[in-house]
Amino acid sequence: AQSVSQHNHHVILSEAASLELGCNYSYGGTVNLFWYVQYPGQHLQLLLKYFSGDPLVKGIKGFEAEFIKSKFSFNLRKPSVQWSDTAEYFCAVKRPNAGNMLTFGGGTRLMVKP
Amino acid sequence: GAGVSQTPSNKVTEKGKYVELRCDPISGHTALYWYRQSLGQGPEFLIYFQGTGAADDSGLPNDRFFAVRPEGSVSTLKIQRTERGDSAVYLCASSSRAKTSGPISSYNEQFFGPGTRLTVL
């Protein structure tokens, strides 16, 4: 079945460590890609998005993601995490030619130890 | 308020009862989406509206679920004869139309509300 996969369900890092969260999707054709974050007790917020153009996308709070079409991947990175980055991260895919809904991965729960 | 709002924030009901969940999108957003998030999982698409009409309801699990958006703004998700398996957080999102040409509607990123946590006892 077509899907979005986030391979890491739980990640624990110390402050200042580098972060990379994996996201792979199985759709062919044109895709729009997103990373959302959900901080404890808050609603989903957009971190960054890719629609077209430069495959390296920069988002808020120092996050970036790289779209690698040949690998069907859109991994999220941050060079140095902070305790305040503790949250759950969701990758999502939209296929513009197949409706406007998002298909989400299962999420990665990140804990940053101070 | 500039964001998407949802009411109630929590709803506890008994098996077999009827519930309504409300979503108030960002003003001017023509597209509205409902998702359902079960514990430990990512949100799953239910239905989305372009204006007043349901453009895609392929995610609704069965005919106990129904949603309306009669004036193209506020939407209500209705669940009949609730079951324990319906317990989840129901999320609403909205988005604005992108500036594109051609017959296919394209939309910008989706903004999410805080969700309604539904518990069916």
Interface residues (C-beta under 8 A of the other chain):
Chain A: V4 Q6 F34 Y36 Q42 H43 L44 Q45 L46 K49 F90 A92 P96 N97 G99 N100 M101 L102 T103 F104 G105 G106 G107
Chain B: A31 Y33 Y35 G40 Q41 G42 P43 E44 F45 Y48 A55 D56 G59 L91 A93 S95 I104 S105 S106 Y107 E109 Q110 F111 F112 G113 P114 G115
